[in-house]
Amino acid sequence: MKFGGSMFFTDYSMTPAALARALEERGFDIVWAPEHSHIPLSRKTPFVMGGDLPKRYYDVMDPFVTLTAAAMATKTLKIGTGVCLIAQRDPIQTAKLVASIDQVSGGRFVFGVGNGWNQDEMENHGTAFATRHKLARERIEAMKAIWTQSKPEYHGEFIDFGPMMAWPKPVQKPHPPIVVGGAFPYSARRAIRYGDGWMPQVTPSATTPLMDLIPRFRQMAAEAGRDPASLGISIGGQGPDIDLIKRYADQGVERVSVSLLSEKEATILPILDQWVEVIRAVNG
């Protein structure tokens, strides 16, 4: 079992470099950085986790900047967006960002993507809430073309461009792994259609335990002609429940990650030290 840590990096949290070094020193596999470009004061859609939106959502830094700092401070730790809101980002520019960060990190980037829940936020970017899922799929397909072809072009309903030259290409071939986040069953379908892995989101309104959804996800993959073993599962927001994590390991889950508050070292390092014991208990 691999382990990760996620933090909304802000100007009052641990720095990305400091957290990345701490994670690498303790045997973690990856650091995740979430994304929100901004938070409108209006709210057409409720916060998916319920209640008020935490302050860190308003304050979070750009993930490609913070993850670059994390990469420069480490040697083996993977760096991942958890998640990049691709429905709000230009695909040509984002393809260059992904390829560039994969280059400067030496092939350590994991492209966690999601389609977003905040209607007001994405509408500020010119994205229609009702069609965001198809838009996101086309953007992923267009980025794959840019990463893998010398003269890429793409022609879809929302994304349309003719042959171009776009470099650099990613270190990882054919491209960094794309891990699709979101709630079951919709994100599972998207992960199977255009992803390399699934990052299930469990919300307070979820009625089926995640443990029961994992075999259903694999069945869906097989029915769609995908090899279930080729689609890794990364679970975020995990508490230090050793028995549950062992059960996830028995189910073939690739990775679990702890969600850390946007706090300084005095608060975060003891939590990471607790997780060292969890890692040892699970992996031996």
N, C-alpha and C positions, 0 to 999 in steps of 0.2 A: 504494500500500500504506500502510495506517495502522499505527501502532505504539503499544504500550501497555506499562505496567509494573505488576507485581503485587507486593504485600508483605503479609506477616502483620504488621500493626502491633501492637507491644507497648510496654511501658513502657521497653524498652531499645533500640528501633529508632529510625530517623529518625521524626520526627513526620509525620503525614499531611499537614499543611500544607507542611512543608519538602519532602517528596518530590513533592507535587503541583506546587509552584512549579518545582522542578527539572525535572520532566517537561515542563511547559508551556513553559518557557524553551528547551528543547531540541527542540521540535517533536513531542513525543509527542501522541497523540490521547486517551488514557484512562489512568486509574489504577484498578486493581482491588483490592478488599479481600476476602479469603476470610473464612470463618466457621466457627467451632466454638463452641458455647455453653459446653462443658466437655469434658473427656476422662475417662471412668470408668477406674479402675485395672484393671478386668476387661477382657478382650478376646476377644469371641466371634468377631469377624471380623478378619482380618489387615489391616494397613495396605496399601492398594491399590498403593502404589509400592514395596512390599517393605521389609524391614528394620525397624529400630526407628522409632517415631514421633518426629519431631524435636520439640525442646522448644517451638518457636514455636507448635505446634498446641495446646499446653496454655495458652499465654499470650496468644493473640490477642485483641484488643479487638473490641467489637461493630462490625460494618461500617457500620451506618447512622450511628453516632456519628463514626467516623473519616472516612467519606466526606463528611459534612457539614462537618467541619473542612477537608477538601481542597477542597470547593467554595467555601468562604468565602475561601480563599487564592488562588483562580484566577479567570479570566474566561471561558476557552473550553474548558478541559480537561474531557472527559467523566469521570464517576465511575461505577463499576460494581461490583456485588457479584460476586465471582468465586470461589465461588458462594454464594448464600443457600440455606440448607438448609430449604426450604419445608415438608418433611414434619415438621419440628420446630417450626414457627411457626404461631401462630393466624392464620388468613387475614384476619379483619376488622381486627385490629391491624396486620398486615403491610401490608395494602392502604393503611391510613392512613400508615404509615411511608413507603411508596413514593411516594404522592401528595405527602406533605409534603416529602420530600427533592427530588422533581422540582420542586416549587414554589420552594423556597429556592435551588436551584441554577440556576433559570431554564431548566428543561427540558433538563438535561444528564445525567440519570440513565439508566443501562443496567441492566436487571434480569437479571443472570446468576443462574440457578437450577440446583439439582441436588438429587437425591433422597437422597444420603448413602450411606456405606459402613459407618459405625460403628454396629453393631447396639445395643451397650450404651448409647451416647449417645442414640439416638432412643427407646429403650425408657424411659429416664429421663423423657422428655417424654410418655410415654403412647402412643407410636407403635409399631404392630406392624411389625416388619421385613418380613414376608412381603407385607403389603398397602400398603407405603409408596408404591409407584408410582401406584396408583389414587388414594390419598389425596392425593398431590402434584398429580395432574391436577385433581381436584375443587377443590383449594385455588386453583390457577391460574384455573380457570373461574369460581370464586366471586369472586376478586379482579377479574377482568375485568368482571364484572357491577357490582361496586362502583365501579370507575373510570369506567364508561361510561354508567351508568343513574342517573336522578335518584331512583328508588325501587327499588333493586335487591333481588332475592331470589334464593335458590338452594336447590335441593332435590336432594340426591344421597344416596348410600349413607352417606358419612362426614360430609359438610358439609350442614347444613340450617338455613336461616334464612328468615323471612318478610320482607316489604317493610320497608325501613329507610331512614333518612337518614344518609348518610355523606359528609362533606366534609373536606378539600378534594378536588377532582379533579386529576389530573395536568395539567401544562402541555402535555405531548406528547399528541397525539391519534392514535388512540383511547386510547393509554396508552404508557408507556415501552417500548422494545423489550425483548422477553423472549428471552434467549439461553440455550439449554438445554445444560448441560454434562454430560459423562459419556462412557463408552466405547461404541464401535460394537459392535453395531448398535442397541442399546436406546435410548441417548440420541438417536440420529439419528431414530428413529421418534417419540420424544416431541417433538423439535424440530419435526418435520413436522406433528405433530398439533396442538400448541398453542403453538408458539414462533414467533419472528421471525428466529431465527438459531440456529446450532449452534456449540458450543465443544467440539470433540472432545478427549477425554482419552486420552493414549497411556501405557499402563502397561508395565512390564517384561515382562509376559506376552503382550503383543500380538504377533501373528504376521504381520499384514499391515501394510505401510508405510502411513502416513497418506496419502501421495501417491496410493496406489491406492484409498483409501476415499472420497476426495472425489468422483470421478465416480460411485461407487456411491451415495453420499448424494444426489446430484442426480437420479440415475435413480429412487431411491425416492421423492423428492419429486414428480417428474413423474407417477409411477404412482399417487400418492395424490391427484393433482389440484391440487398446489401448484406455483406458478411457482418453479422452482429459483433463478432470479435474485433472487427476493424474500427468500431465506433466506441471509443473510450468514454467513460462516464466520470465526470468530476462534480462532486457535491460540495456546495458552499454553505456558509452559515452553520457549520457543524460545531456542536458542543463537545467537550472532552469526555464523551461516553465511550469507554473502551469496548464494552460488549457490543454496542450498536455498530461501531466502526469495524469490529471483527466480523460482524454479520454482513456488513457492506463488502468487506474483503472476500468473504465466502461467495458473495454474489458477483464477484468479478469487477467491482468498482475500482477504477484506476486511482482515484485521488479524492481526498477530502480536505477542505480548507476551513480555517477559522476566520471569522469576520472580526476584525479588530477595530475598536473605537479610535477616533482621531485624537489620540493622546500622546504624551511624551514617553520617554524611555522608562521613567519611574513606574508608570502604570503598565506598559506593554511588556517589558522584559520579564517580569515575574509570570505573566500569562504564557509567554513563549517557553519559559523553563518548565511550567506545568505540562505543556504540550510535548516537551522532550520525553517526559515519562510516559505519555500516551503513545508516542512513536515507538518507544522501546517495548512497551507492553504489547502493541499490535504486531510489530515486525520482529520482535525477539532480539 
